Amino acid sequence: MATIIEAGVPEFIKIIYIHKQNESGSLLNFQNFLNQTILTNYALISSLFLNSLHFTGRPASR
C-alpha cells in the first residue's frame, strides 16, 4: 500500500512512501526513516530561511 507522508512544516514537500516487506524489511524501513528525517530537516531549515528572508528582508544567518 502507498501512503503519503508529509515531511515537516512546509506542505509542498511530500514523500510517496512505498511499504515493501521482505527479508530485509527492517533495513528498508530504517533507510526510509533516514530519508524522511533528512528531508524533514531540509524542509524545516529552508522554511526558516525563507521566512526570515520574507519577514526581515535579510537572511537570519547574517
C-alpha positions as CSV (number, residue, x, y, z in Angstrom):
1,M,0.0,0.0,0.0
2,A,1.2,3.5,-0.7
3,T,0.8,6.2,1.9
4,I,1.7,9.9,1.6
5,I,3.8,11.2,4.5
6,E,4.1,15.0,4.9
7,A,7.7,15.9,5.7
8,G,7.9,18.8,8.1
9,V,6.2,22.2,8.2
10,P,6.0,23.2,4.5
11,E,3.3,21.3,2.7
12,F,4.9,21.5,-0.7
13,I,7.4,18.7,0.2
14,K,5.7,15.3,0.2
15,I,7.2,11.8,0.2
16,I,5.5,8.9,-1.5
17,Y,6.4,6.0,0.8
18,I,6.0,2.6,-0.8
19,H,6.0,0.0,2.0
20,K,7.7,-3.2,0.9
21,Q,8.0,-6.1,3.3
22,N,10.6,-8.7,2.5
23,E,13.5,-10.4,4.2
24,S,15.3,-7.1,4.7
25,G,12.2,-5.1,5.7
26,S,13.8,-3.6,8.8
27,L,16.7,-2.3,6.8
28,L,14.3,-0.7,4.2
29,N,12.3,0.8,7.0
30,F,15.4,2.3,8.6
31,Q,16.6,3.7,5.2
32,N,13.1,5.3,4.7
33,F,13.3,6.7,8.2
34,L,16.7,8.3,7.4
35,N,15.4,9.7,4.1
36,Q,12.3,11.1,5.9
37,T,14.5,12.6,8.6
38,I,16.9,14.3,6.1
39,L,14.0,15.7,4.1
40,T,12.3,16.9,7.2
41,N,15.4,18.7,8.4
42,Y,15.9,20.2,4.9
43,A,12.3,21.4,4.9
44,L,12.5,23.0,8.3
45,I,15.8,24.8,7.6
46,S,14.6,26.0,4.2
47,S,11.3,27.2,5.6
48,L,13.0,29.1,8.5
49,F,15.5,30.7,6.0
50,L,12.7,31.7,3.6
51,N,10.5,33.0,6.4
52,S,13.4,35.1,7.8
53,L,14.1,36.5,4.4
54,H,10.4,37.3,3.9
55,F,9.8,39.0,7.2
56,T,13.1,40.9,7.7
57,G,14.4,41.3,4.2
58,R,17.7,39.6,5.0
59,P,18.8,36.1,5.9
60,A,18.9,35.1,9.6
61,S,22.4,33.8,9.2
62,R,23.9,37.2,8.6
